[in-house]
Amino acid sequence: MSEKEYRPIVSRNVLVKQGISAVSCLAGGAVFLIMAIGAQHGLFGIILSALALVVGIGALLSKDAEAKKPGLLIAAAGVLGMILRFVRIPPLQAISGTLLTIGALGLFAAGIWKGVKFLQGLKSRG
């Protein structure tokens, strides 16, 4: 018997969750990176930071327990973006920018990892 017969087949629901999670992480990483770059300049940074803060607070107030962890992360990013824009203390701005950039890179890494898992699961179905 071949090795292919013993590999478990990943269910459709798991694949959907993995795919959505991968795309969400990549999109979140892009938004965080844009926030880190644009938060210090103009209205765009204010809008992105405020939007992240509102979405994060909305997720924290949600009844869904799985939405609270990403909600906390998004709200924290909104606060960091606001600090970058409005607080004129250079060390605090540097720390905020660094944390936003690290968060963006972490989300990109998580998105890539989840994308690889998704592709492996997709391959198991073929």
PyMOL commands that set and color helices and strands:
alter all, ss='L'
color gray80, all
select helices_A, chain A and resi 3-6+12-38+42-60+65-86+90-125
alter helices_A, ss='H'
color red, helices_A
deselect
rebuild
show_as cartoon
